[in-house]
Amino acid sequence: MKFKENIKNKFNKENIKKTFTKENIKKGINAFFNSIGFPILIGIILILKTIFFYQNTINIRETMDKETIIGTIAFITTIIGLICALPNRGRTITTIVVDSLLSLLLLADNLYHTYSSSVLSVAQIMNLQYGEEIMDTLPMLVQAKEIFYFIDIICIILLLCTKFLKISKKPKTKWRTKISKVVVGILAIVLFINVDVEFIDKTKEDPFNKDMQVKKSTIYGYHISDIETTINIKNQAKYASKEEMLADYENLKEEYDEKYGKTNYDIEGIAKGKNVIILQLESIQNFVINKEINGKEITPNLNAFINENIEISNMFMQSYSSTADSEFSTVTSLYPMENGMSYSRYYTNVYDDIFTMFKNEGYTTSYMHGNYGFFWNRENVYKSFNVENIELKDSFADTSENIMGYLSDELLYRQAVEKLKSYDMPFVSYIVSASSHTSFSLDGLEDRSKVSIDVGKYKDTFFGNYLESVNYADYAFGIFIEKLKEANLYDDTVILLFGDHNGMDMYNEEMLDFLEEINPDLTDTDIKLNYIRVACGMKIPGIENMVIEKPVSKLDIKPTFAYLIDGDAGFSLGTNMFARKDFISLNNERIVTSRYYFDEKWFRIKDGTEVNLEEIPQGERELLEDYYENMRRELDISISISINNLLK
């Protein structure tokens, strides 16, 4: 009875009021805040944030499994264990700092993955000078739900600012507590050695596929491995010597010649001695070609050009997000290092470039872009190639209209034609447009009536802005063709045009709505291919109404022109587009064939269904294995050339 009475007295209203006063609650919260329980709670929150990151990045979400979660828990537990071993004040401060840094890292990875379908690499620090590309797009990338990464940090900061929370410095710790902290620290280190290191090592199983690295080693294991890889970059290269690399390259090319060497057309040398224009169109994907919105063609001039000449309906980019990557692949017929690194870090390398090929055939060579030479290091890059005339923004007389900071496409094209007229013939000119650059707002366009479409329900959305930018780029392209004809440079000139990379992120809701209206049976494989498929068409005097449907890539451009002008393609990993090679690869281990798409697993392009390798005929299975093996061989050769400068 006495026990019951004591309990009753303890929990009566008066005692509860005395216990749960504002001051007592504040003391209790502060005691927890300065205790070992605080880092443990933050550890649990960090695990939840990381799972949110996996769920919020679609490519990673699709591959994430139980192993990824276990690894994540192991990494966070290790970090929290080490923090718990710190002295009182240091423990609390370190917990807040680590929480902030990891949350910022997760947000940065999330945004960058939305932007380029890849996670960040420490090597990209070298590209911070070009960060305005992402910063311009940032408002379109951020979603309200991503406040979850910082909600706990915001609460802690507010409570500290209002002095509700205080980081206390407790009296000297008892020796028993010190020993327990040392034990916790040792256990954390043992966990790291035995579990976390194992996850880090798994990144080496998929050296080119970051999504798989994250899946197998967690986002934290990936970043630790990435730092190590960046420091020891040469370890990524399979070949240390030119001789060893060339032996495997020649074997690969012999196999390709045997399998794919025959052409479907007898047009070798058809363009010998003719002028050549290579036109790279900013962010123009293939899905806008021959499409209408509210009764009007989005790209009427591009449609007319492509439909009258050669439509190349399956041109794929080699690397996500960077214009510089597209240029590198086109010029060298090699895979780019990630996100502009080929131009910012490896530009002093010797490459067997397309300009040298044309120069050897007696061509005047030029490169034109409506931006200044420092951007993507182009002035230095093109000086290292065999380019006689480097025409950048400061070499154009009229710079009165700038769109998105670049010379407007219309002004670029008008003045480009004047420069082409002054060159000795035959000439080859690589011209890069920029007005349809992200964030697609057309800032600086003086006459908005040059946008001839009504995007309707997509007005003032990222996708609507994209369609309007593409429509303006098409208007300017029409001016370019008109001026070439006026200068008598159109009829006898070979023109290849292509988009440099994607404009829209893979799963943009408005874009998917647009695509589903065109194709109600849209599959996830269709969406992924749409992301990497860019507009492409070609004009060769004497050829009309041709369609090339097989997959081709930027690597194939140099060998194709070598075939057309009867020149020597030199060292090229691509193949002639008019030949029969039926697959292409990306530098992140994706493969596109005429019938299949490889993205960690094989999928049928026709209906998006996954291929069960155990259920298909042996010959078909061996074919898919050959595609994968050849992709790895190409990537090993290419990355070794860049890292070790093997073509010098």
C-alpha positions as CSV (number, residue, x, y, z in Angstrom):
1,M,0.0,0.0,0.0
2,K,2.8,2.3,0.9
3,F,4.4,1.7,-2.5
4,K,1.2,2.5,-4.3
5,E,0.8,5.6,-2.3
6,N,4.3,6.8,-3.1
7,I,3.7,6.2,-6.8
8,K,0.4,8.1,-6.6
9,N,2.1,11.0,-4.8
10,K,4.9,11.1,-7.3
11,F,2.6,11.3,-10.3
12,N,-0.1,13.7,-8.9
13,K,-0.8,16.9,-10.8
14,E,1.2,19.1,-8.4
15,N,4.4,17.0,-8.8
16,I,4.0,16.7,-12.5
17,K,3.7,20.5,-12.8
18,K,6.8,20.9,-10.7
19,T,8.7,18.4,-12.7
20,F,7.7,19.6,-16.2
21,T,8.3,23.3,-15.7
22,K,9.8,25.2,-18.6
23,E,13.1,25.4,-16.8
24,N,13.2,21.7,-16.1
25,I,12.4,20.9,-19.7
26,K,15.1,23.2,-20.9
27,K,17.6,21.5,-18.5
28,G,16.6,18.1,-19.7
29,I,16.9,19.0,-23.3
30,N,20.3,20.6,-22.7
31,A,21.5,17.6,-20.7
32,F,20.5,15.4,-23.7
33,F,22.1,17.8,-26.2
34,N,25.4,17.7,-24.3
35,S,25.2,13.9,-23.7
36,I,26.3,10.9,-25.8
37,G,22.6,10.5,-26.8
38,F,22.8,13.6,-29.1
39,P,25.3,12.1,-31.6
40,I,23.4,8.8,-31.5
41,L,20.2,10.6,-32.4
42,I,21.9,12.6,-35.2
43,G,23.3,9.3,-36.5
44,I,19.8,7.9,-36.8
45,I,18.7,11.1,-38.6
46,L,21.7,10.9,-41.0
47,I,20.8,7.3,-41.9
48,L,17.3,8.5,-42.7
49,K,18.7,11.4,-44.7
50,T,20.9,9.0,-46.7
51,I,18.0,6.7,-47.4
52,F,16.0,9.8,-48.5
53,F,18.9,10.6,-50.9
54,Y,18.8,7.1,-52.4
55,Q,15.0,7.3,-52.9
56,N,15.3,10.8,-54.3
57,T,17.8,10.0,-57.0
58,I,16.0,7.7,-59.5
59,N,19.0,5.8,-61.1
60,I,20.3,4.9,-57.6
61,R,16.8,4.1,-56.2
62,E,16.3,1.6,-59.0
63,T,19.5,-0.3,-58.0
64,M,19.5,0.1,-54.3
65,D,19.2,-3.0,-52.2
66,K,19.6,-4.3,-48.7
67,E,23.4,-4.3,-49.0
68,T,23.3,-0.6,-49.7
69,I,21.3,0.1,-46.5
70,I,23.5,-2.2,-44.4
71,G,26.6,-0.4,-45.7
72,T,25.1,3.0,-45.0
73,I,24.3,2.0,-41.4
74,A,27.9,0.7,-41.0
75,F,29.4,4.0,-42.2
76,I,27.2,6.2,-40.1
77,T,27.8,3.9,-37.0
78,T,31.5,4.2,-37.5
79,I,31.4,8.0,-37.7
80,I,29.1,8.3,-34.7
81,G,31.2,5.8,-32.7
82,L,34.3,7.9,-33.3
83,I,32.4,11.1,-32.3
84,C,31.2,9.5,-29.1
85,A,34.8,8.9,-28.0
86,L,35.5,12.7,-28.1
87,P,35.4,15.0,-25.0
88,N,32.1,16.5,-24.1
89,R,32.2,19.9,-25.8
90,G,34.1,18.6,-28.8
91,R,31.6,15.8,-29.2
92,T,28.6,18.1,-29.5
93,I,30.4,20.6,-31.8
94,T,31.8,17.8,-34.0
95,T,28.3,16.2,-34.2
96,I,26.8,19.5,-35.6
97,V,29.7,20.0,-38.0
98,V,29.6,16.4,-39.3
99,D,25.8,16.5,-39.7
100,S,26.0,19.8,-41.6
101,L,28.8,18.6,-43.9
102,L,27.2,15.2,-44.7
103,S,23.8,16.9,-45.3
104,L,25.4,19.4,-47.7
105,L,27.2,16.6,-49.5
106,L,23.9,14.6,-49.9
107,L,22.1,17.7,-51.2
108,A,25.0,18.5,-53.7
109,D,25.0,14.9,-54.9
110,N,21.2,15.0,-55.2
111,L,21.1,18.2,-57.3
112,Y,24.1,17.1,-59.4
113,H,22.5,13.8,-60.1
114,T,19.3,15.5,-61.2
115,Y,21.4,17.8,-63.5
116,S,23.7,15.1,-65.0
117,S,22.6,11.7,-63.8
118,S,25.9,11.3,-62.0
119,V,27.2,11.9,-58.5
120,L,29.9,14.4,-57.8
121,S,33.6,13.7,-58.0
122,V,36.3,15.6,-56.1
123,A,38.1,15.9,-59.4
124,Q,35.4,18.4,-60.4
125,I,36.9,21.0,-58.1
126,M,39.0,21.9,-61.1
127,N,35.8,22.9,-62.9
128,L,34.4,25.3,-60.3
129,Q,35.2,28.2,-62.6
130,Y,32.5,26.8,-64.9
131,G,30.0,26.4,-62.0
132,E,27.6,29.1,-63.5
133,E,26.2,26.4,-65.8
134,I,24.8,24.5,-62.8
135,M,24.1,27.7,-60.8
136,D,21.9,29.0,-63.6
137,T,19.9,25.8,-63.5
138,L,19.8,25.5,-59.7
139,P,16.3,27.1,-59.2
140,M,14.9,24.4,-61.5
141,L,16.7,21.6,-59.7
142,V,15.8,22.3,-56.1
143,Q,12.6,20.8,-54.8
144,A,10.8,21.8,-51.6
145,K,11.2,18.3,-50.1
146,E,14.9,18.6,-50.1
147,I,14.6,20.8,-47.0
148,F,14.6,17.5,-45.2
149,Y,18.4,17.4,-45.6
150,F,18.7,20.5,-43.2
151,I,15.6,20.5,-41.1
152,D,17.4,19.2,-37.9
153,I,20.3,21.6,-38.5
154,I,18.0,24.6,-38.9
155,C,16.2,23.6,-35.6
156,I,19.6,23.3,-33.8
157,I,20.8,26.7,-35.1
158,L,17.6,28.4,-34.1
159,L,17.7,26.9,-30.6
160,L,21.3,27.9,-30.2
161,C,20.6,31.5,-31.4
162,T,17.8,31.9,-29.0
163,K,20.0,30.5,-26.3
164,F,17.5,27.7,-25.5
165,L,20.4,25.3,-26.2
166,K,23.9,25.8,-24.8
167,I,27.0,23.8,-25.5
168,S,28.3,23.2,-22.0
169,K,31.8,22.3,-20.9
170,K,31.3,19.7,-18.2
171,P,33.7,19.1,-15.3
172,K,36.6,16.7,-15.6
173,T,35.4,13.3,-16.9
174,K,35.8,10.3,-14.5
175,W,38.4,7.7,-15.4
176,R,35.7,5.1,-16.0
177,T,34.0,7.3,-18.6
178,K,37.3,7.9,-20.3
179,I,37.9,4.2,-20.6
180,S,34.4,3.6,-22.0
181,K,35.0,6.2,-24.6
182,V,38.3,4.7,-25.6
183,V,36.6,1.3,-26.0
184,V,33.9,2.9,-28.1
185,G,36.5,4.5,-30.3
186,I,38.4,1.3,-30.7
187,L,35.2,-0.6,-31.6
188,A,34.4,2.1,-34.2
189,I,37.9,1.7,-35.8
190,V,37.6,-2.1,-35.9
191,L,34.2,-1.7,-37.5
192,F,35.7,0.6,-40.1
193,I,38.5,-1.8,-40.9
194,N,36.3,-4.9,-41.1
195,V,33.1,-3.6,-42.7
196,D,33.5,-0.1,-44.2
197,V,36.8,-0.9,-46.0
198,E,35.1,-3.9,-47.6
199,F,32.4,-1.6,-49.0
200,I,35.0,0.9,-50.3
201,D,36.8,-1.9,-52.1
202,K,33.6,-2.7,-54.0
203,T,33.9,0.5,-56.1
204,K,36.7,-1.2,-58.0
205,E,34.3,-3.7,-59.5
206,D,32.6,-1.1,-61.7
207,P,35.2,1.5,-62.4
208,F,33.1,3.5,-65.0
209,N,29.6,3.1,-63.5
210,K,29.1,5.5,-60.5
211,D,25.5,4.4,-59.8
212,M,26.7,0.8,-59.3
213,Q,29.6,2.1,-57.1
214,V,27.1,3.9,-54.9
215,K,24.9,0.8,-54.8
216,K,27.7,-1.5,-53.8
217,S,29.7,0.8,-51.5
218,T,27.1,3.4,-50.4
219,I,27.4,7.1,-51.2
220,Y,30.0,7.5,-48.5
221,G,32.2,4.6,-49.7
222,Y,32.0,6.0,-53.2
223,H,33.3,9.4,-52.1
224,I,36.1,7.9,-50.0
225,S,37.1,5.8,-53.0
226,D,36.7,8.7,-55.4
227,I,39.2,10.8,-53.3
228,E,41.7,7.9,-53.4
229,T,41.1,7.4,-57.1
230,T,41.6,11.1,-57.8
231,I,44.9,11.2,-55.9
232,N,46.1,8.0,-57.6
233,I,44.5,8.7,-61.0
234,K,47.0,6.7,-62.9
235,N,45.8,3.5,-61.2
236,Q,42.6,3.9,-63.3
237,A,44.6,3.4,-66.5
238,K,44.8,-0.2,-67.6
239,Y,47.7,0.5,-70.1
240,A,50.9,2.2,-69.0
241,S,52.6,2.0,-72.4
242,K,51.7,3.0,-75.9
243,E,52.8,-0.4,-77.3
244,E,50.6,-2.4,-75.0
245,M,47.6,-0.2,-75.7
246,L,48.1,-0.2,-79.4
247,A,48.3,-4.0,-79.5
248,D,44.9,-4.3,-77.9
249,Y,43.5,-1.4,-80.0
250,E,44.6,-3.1,-83.3
251,N,43.1,-6.4,-82.2
252,L,39.8,-4.6,-81.4
253,K,39.7,-2.8,-84.8
254,E,40.5,-6.0,-86.7
255,E,37.5,-7.6,-85.0
256,Y,35.3,-4.6,-85.8
257,D,36.5,-4.6,-89.5
258,E,35.7,-8.3,-89.8
259,K,32.2,-8.0,-88.1
260,Y,31.1,-4.5,-89.2
261,G,33.5,-3.3,-91.9
262,K,31.2,-3.6,-94.9
263,T,29.1,-0.6,-95.7
264,N,25.4,-0.5,-96.6
265,Y,26.1,2.3,-99.2
266,D,28.7,2.8,-101.9
267,I,29.6,6.4,-101.2
268,E,33.3,6.3,-100.2
269,G,35.0,9.5,-101.2
270,I,31.8,11.2,-102.3
271,A,32.7,14.4,-100.3
272,K,36.3,14.6,-101.3
273,G,37.3,18.2,-101.9
274,K,33.9,19.6,-100.7
275,N,33.6,22.1,-97.9
276,V,32.5,20.7,-94.6
277,I,30.5,22.3,-91.7
278,I,30.2,20.5,-88.4
279,L,27.4,22.3,-86.5
280,Q,26.9,21.5,-82.8
281,L,23.6,22.6,-81.4
282,E,23.3,23.4,-77.7
283,S,21.1,21.0,-75.7
284,I,18.9,19.9,-78.6
285,Q,17.5,16.4,-78.0
286,N,16.0,14.3,-80.7
287,F,12.4,14.2,-79.3
288,V,11.7,17.7,-80.5
289,I,12.4,16.9,-84.2
290,N,9.3,16.6,-86.4
291,K,7.1,17.3,-83.4
292,E,4.4,19.9,-83.0
293,I,2.9,21.8,-80.1
294,N,-0.5,23.5,-80.3
295,G,-0.5,23.0,-84.1
296,K,3.0,24.4,-84.9
297,E,6.3,22.6,-85.5
298,I,8.8,23.1,-82.8
299,T,11.8,23.0,-85.2
300,P,10.5,23.7,-88.7
301,N,13.9,24.5,-90.2
302,L,15.7,21.6,-88.7
303,N,12.8,19.3,-89.8
304,A,13.1,20.5,-93.4
305,F,16.9,20.1,-93.4
306,I,16.8,16.6,-91.9
307,N,13.9,15.3,-93.9
308,E,15.4,16.5,-97.2
309,N,18.8,15.1,-96.6
310,I,20.0,12.3,-94.2
311,E,18.1,11.7,-91.0
312,I,20.2,10.1,-88.3
313,S,17.6,9.1,-85.8
314,N,19.7,7.4,-83.1
315,M,22.7,9.6,-82.4
316,F,23.7,9.3,-78.7
317,M,26.0,11.4,-76.6
318,Q,29.0,9.9,-74.9
319,S,28.9,11.7,-71.6
320,Y,26.2,13.5,-69.6
321,S,25.9,17.3,-69.3
322,S,29.0,19.0,-70.7
323,T,29.3,20.7,-74.1
324,A,33.1,20.2,-73.8
325,D,32.6,16.4,-73.6
326,S,30.7,16.5,-76.9
327,E,33.4,18.5,-78.6
328,F,36.1,16.2,-77.3
329,S,34.4,13.0,-78.6
330,T,33.7,14.6,-82.0
331,V,37.3,15.9,-82.4
332,T,39.2,12.9,-81.1
333,S,36.9,9.9,-81.5
334,L,37.6,9.0,-77.8
335,Y,35.5,8.9,-74.7
336,P,35.7,12.0,-72.6
337,M,36.8,12.1,-69.1
338,E,33.9,13.1,-66.9
339,N,32.3,16.5,-67.2
340,G,34.8,18.5,-69.1
341,M,37.9,17.1,-67.5
342,S,39.4,16.3,-71.0
343,Y,39.4,20.0,-71.8
344,S,40.3,21.4,-68.3
345,R,42.9,18.9,-67.2
346,Y,44.1,16.8,-70.2
347,Y,44.2,19.5,-72.9
348,T,48.0,19.3,-73.2
349,N,47.8,15.7,-74.3
350,V,48.5,14.7,-77.9
351,Y,45.4,13.5,-79.7
352,D,44.8,12.3,-83.3
353,D,42.3,15.1,-84.0
354,I,39.8,15.6,-86.8
355,F,41.4,18.9,-87.8
356,T,44.7,17.2,-88.5
357,M,42.9,14.6,-90.7
358,F,41.3,17.4,-92.7
359,K,44.5,19.4,-92.9
360,N,46.3,16.4,-94.3
361,E,43.7,16.5,-97.1
362,G,44.4,20.2,-97.9
363,Y,41.5,21.7,-95.9
364,T,41.5,25.1,-94.2
365,T,40.5,24.4,-90.6
366,S,38.4,26.6,-88.2
367,Y,36.5,26.5,-85.0
368,M,33.8,29.0,-84.0
369,H,32.0,29.7,-80.7
370,G,30.1,32.7,-79.4
371,N,31.9,32.7,-76.0
372,Y,35.3,33.8,-74.7
373,G,38.3,31.5,-75.0
374,F,38.7,31.0,-71.2
375,F,35.4,29.1,-71.0
376,W,36.1,25.4,-71.0
377,N,39.7,26.4,-71.7
378,R,38.8,26.4,-75.5
379,E,41.5,28.8,-76.5
380,N,44.2,26.6,-75.2
381,V,42.5,23.4,-76.3
382,Y,42.0,24.4,-79.9
383,K,45.5,25.8,-80.2
384,S,46.7,22.3,-79.3
385,F,44.7,20.9,-82.2
386,N,45.5,21.6,-85.8
387,V,43.1,24.6,-86.1
388,E,44.2,27.6,-88.2
389,N,41.3,29.9,-87.4
390,I,40.0,30.0,-83.9
391,E,37.0,32.3,-83.9
392,L,35.8,33.1,-80.4
393,K,33.6,35.9,-79.1
394,D,36.2,38.6,-79.2
395,S,36.9,37.9,-82.9
396,F,33.4,38.8,-84.0
397,A,32.7,42.4,-84.9
398,D,29.1,42.5,-83.8
399,T,28.5,41.4,-80.2
400,S,25.4,43.6,-79.6
401,E,23.0,40.7,-78.8
402,N,23.9,38.2,-76.2
403,I,21.6,35.4,-75.0
404,M,22.4,33.6,-71.8
405,G,25.7,35.5,-71.8
406,Y,26.7,34.0,-75.2
407,L,26.7,35.7,-78.7
408,S,23.2,35.1,-80.0
409,D,22.9,32.2,-82.5
410,E,21.6,34.6,-85.1
411,L,24.6,36.9,-84.8
412,L,27.0,34.0,-84.6
413,Y,25.6,32.4,-87.8
414,R,25.5,35.7,-89.8
415,Q,29.1,36.5,-89.0
416,A,30.2,32.9,-89.4
417,V,29.1,32.9,-93.0
418,E,31.2,36.0,-93.7
419,K,34.2,34.4,-92.2
420,L,33.7,31.2,-94.2
421,K,33.6,33.3,-97.4
422,S,37.1,34.5,-96.6
423,Y,38.7,31.1,-96.2
424,D,40.6,29.2,-98.8
425,M,38.5,26.3,-100.1
426,P,38.0,23.5,-99.3
427,F,37.4,24.4,-95.6
428,V,36.2,22.5,-92.6
429,S,34.5,24.6,-89.8
430,Y,33.3,23.3,-86.4
431,I,30.7,25.8,-85.3
432,V,29.1,25.6,-81.8
433,S,25.8,27.4,-81.0
434,A,24.7,28.4,-77.5
435,S,21.4,30.3,-77.3
436,S,19.5,27.2,-76.3
437,H,21.7,26.9,-73.2
438,T,20.3,26.1,-69.7
439,S,18.4,27.7,-68.0
440,F,16.5,28.3,-71.3
441,S,15.2,31.7,-70.4
442,L,16.5,33.4,-73.6
443,D,17.7,36.3,-71.4
444,G,19.0,39.0,-73.8
445,L,16.9,38.1,-76.8
446,E,15.7,41.5,-78.1
447,D,12.8,40.3,-80.3
448,R,10.7,37.7,-78.6
449,S,8.6,37.3,-81.8
450,K,11.4,35.2,-83.1
451,V,9.9,32.5,-80.9
452,S,7.0,31.3,-83.1
453,I,5.4,28.6,-80.9
454,D,2.8,28.7,-78.1
455,V,3.8,26.2,-75.4
456,G,0.4,26.4,-73.8
457,K,0.1,24.6,-70.5
458,Y,3.9,24.4,-70.3
459,K,4.3,28.2,-70.2
460,D,6.8,29.5,-67.6
461,T,7.9,25.9,-66.7
462,F,11.5,24.7,-67.3
463,F,10.2,22.4,-70.1
464,G,8.2,25.3,-71.7
465,N,11.3,27.5,-71.6
466,Y,13.3,24.7,-73.2
467,L,10.9,24.3,-76.1
468,E,10.9,28.1,-76.7
469,S,14.8,28.1,-76.6
470,V,14.9,25.2,-79.1
471,N,12.4,27.0,-81.3
472,Y,14.6,30.2,-81.3
473,A,17.7,28.1,-82.0
474,D,15.7,26.6,-85.0
475,Y,14.9,30.1,-86.2
476,A,18.6,31.1,-86.1
477,F,19.5,27.9,-87.9
478,G,17.1,28.9,-90.7
479,I,19.0,32.2,-91.0
480,F,22.2,30.3,-91.2
481,I,21.0,28.1,-94.1
482,E,19.6,31.2,-95.9
483,K,22.9,33.0,-95.6
484,L,24.9,30.0,-96.8
485,K,22.7,29.9,-99.9
486,E,23.1,33.6,-100.5
487,A,26.9,33.1,-100.3
488,N,26.8,30.1,-102.7
489,L,28.2,28.0,-99.9
490,Y,25.2,25.7,-99.4
491,D,24.8,23.4,-102.4
492,D,28.3,22.0,-102.6
493,T,29.0,21.8,-98.8
494,V,28.7,18.8,-96.5
495,I,26.8,19.8,-93.3
496,L,26.6,17.6,-90.2
497,L,24.5,18.9,-87.3
498,F,23.9,17.3,-83.9
499,G,22.8,18.2,-80.4
500,D,25.7,18.3,-77.9
501,H,23.9,16.7,-74.9
502,N,20.5,16.5,-73.1
503,G,18.7,19.7,-72.3
504,M,16.1,18.2,-69.9
505,D,16.6,16.1,-66.9
506,M,15.6,12.5,-67.4
507,Y,12.3,12.5,-65.5
508,N,11.1,16.1,-65.9
509,E,7.3,15.8,-65.3
510,E,6.2,18.2,-68.0
511,M,8.5,16.5,-70.6
512,L,7.2,13.1,-69.6
513,D,3.6,14.4,-70.1
514,F,4.6,15.6,-73.6
515,L,6.3,12.3,-74.4
516,E,3.3,10.2,-73.2
517,E,0.9,12.2,-75.4
518,I,3.1,11.1,-78.3
519,N,3.6,7.6,-77.1
520,P,1.1,6.3,-74.5
521,D,3.1,3.1,-74.1
522,L,6.3,5.0,-73.0
523,T,8.6,2.7,-71.0
524,D,11.4,3.5,-68.6
525,T,13.8,2.3,-71.2
526,D,12.3,4.8,-73.7
527,I,12.8,7.6,-71.1
528,K,16.4,6.7,-70.5
529,L,17.2,6.5,-74.2
530,N,15.3,9.8,-74.8
531,Y,17.7,11.4,-72.2
532,I,20.9,10.4,-74.2
533,R,19.5,10.6,-77.8
534,V,20.3,13.9,-79.5
535,A,19.1,15.5,-82.7
536,C,21.2,14.7,-85.8
537,G,21.1,15.2,-89.5
538,M,23.5,15.3,-92.4
539,K,23.6,16.9,-95.9
540,I,25.8,15.3,-98.5
541,P,25.5,16.8,-102.0
542,G,23.8,14.2,-104.2
543,I,22.1,12.2,-101.4
544,E,18.5,12.9,-100.5
545,N,15.8,11.3,-98.2
546,M,18.1,8.8,-96.5
547,V,17.5,7.5,-92.9
548,I,20.1,5.9,-90.7
549,E,18.3,4.2,-87.8
550,K,21.2,2.2,-86.2
551,P,22.8,3.6,-83.1
552,V,25.7,6.0,-83.7
553,S,27.7,8.3,-81.5
554,K,30.0,11.3,-81.5
555,L,33.0,8.9,-81.7
556,D,31.8,7.9,-85.2
557,I,32.0,11.4,-86.7
558,K,35.7,11.4,-87.4
559,P,35.7,8.0,-89.1
560,T,32.6,8.9,-91.1
561,F,34.3,12.0,-92.5
562,A,37.4,10.0,-93.2
563,Y,35.2,7.6,-95.3
564,L,33.5,10.5,-97.1
565,I,36.6,12.4,-98.1
566,D,38.7,9.3,-98.6
567,G,41.0,10.3,-95.8
568,D,42.8,8.6,-92.9
569,A,40.8,8.4,-89.7
570,G,44.0,7.7,-87.7
571,F,43.4,6.6,-84.2
572,S,39.7,6.4,-83.7
573,L,37.5,4.3,-81.4
574,G,34.4,5.1,-83.4
575,T,33.4,3.6,-86.7
576,N,32.0,4.9,-90.0
577,M,28.2,5.6,-89.6
578,F,27.5,4.1,-93.0
579,A,29.1,0.8,-91.9
580,R,27.3,-2.0,-90.0
581,K,28.4,-1.6,-86.4
582,D,25.2,-2.0,-84.4
583,F,26.0,-0.7,-80.9
584,I,27.5,2.3,-79.1
585,S,28.7,2.8,-75.6
586,L,28.7,5.7,-73.1
587,N,31.5,6.4,-70.7
588,N,29.4,5.3,-67.7
589,E,29.1,1.7,-68.9
590,R,25.8,2.1,-70.7
591,I,25.3,0.4,-74.1
592,V,22.8,0.9,-76.8
593,T,22.4,-1.6,-79.6
594,S,19.8,-1.9,-82.4
595,R,17.6,-4.1,-80.1
596,Y,18.9,-3.8,-76.6
597,Y,19.8,-1.3,-73.9
598,F,22.3,-2.0,-71.1
599,D,22.0,-0.2,-67.9
600,E,23.4,-2.6,-65.3
601,K,21.0,-5.1,-66.8
602,W,19.9,-5.7,-70.4
603,F,16.5,-4.4,-71.5
604,R,14.6,-4.9,-74.8
605,I,14.2,-1.5,-76.5
606,K,11.0,-2.6,-78.2
607,D,9.0,-3.0,-75.0
608,G,11.3,-2.1,-72.1
609,T,11.3,-5.6,-70.6
610,E,14.3,-7.0,-68.8
611,V,16.3,-9.7,-70.6
612,N,16.7,-12.9,-68.6
613,L,20.1,-14.2,-69.8
614,E,19.2,-17.7,-68.8
615,E,16.2,-17.9,-71.0
616,I,17.5,-16.5,-74.3
617,P,19.4,-18.6,-77.0
618,Q,23.1,-19.1,-76.4
619,G,24.0,-17.2,-79.5
620,E,22.0,-14.2,-78.4
621,R,23.6,-14.4,-74.9
622,E,27.1,-14.5,-76.4
623,L,26.3,-11.5,-78.5
624,L,25.3,-9.5,-75.5
625,E,28.4,-10.6,-73.7
626,D,30.5,-9.5,-76.7
627,Y,28.9,-6.0,-76.5
628,Y,29.7,-5.7,-72.9
629,E,33.3,-6.9,-73.3
630,N,33.9,-4.6,-76.3
631,M,32.5,-1.6,-74.3
632,R,35.0,-2.3,-71.5
633,R,37.8,-2.7,-73.9
634,E,37.0,0.7,-75.6
635,L,36.7,2.5,-72.2
636,D,40.0,1.0,-70.9
637,I,41.8,2.1,-74.1
638,S,40.3,5.6,-74.0
639,I,40.8,6.4,-70.4
640,S,44.4,5.1,-70.5
641,I,45.2,7.4,-73.5
642,S,43.9,10.4,-71.5
643,I,45.5,9.7,-68.2
644,N,48.9,8.6,-69.6
645,N,49.0,10.6,-72.8
646,L,49.7,7.5,-74.8
647,L,49.3,9.1,-78.3
648,K,52.2,11.5,-77.8
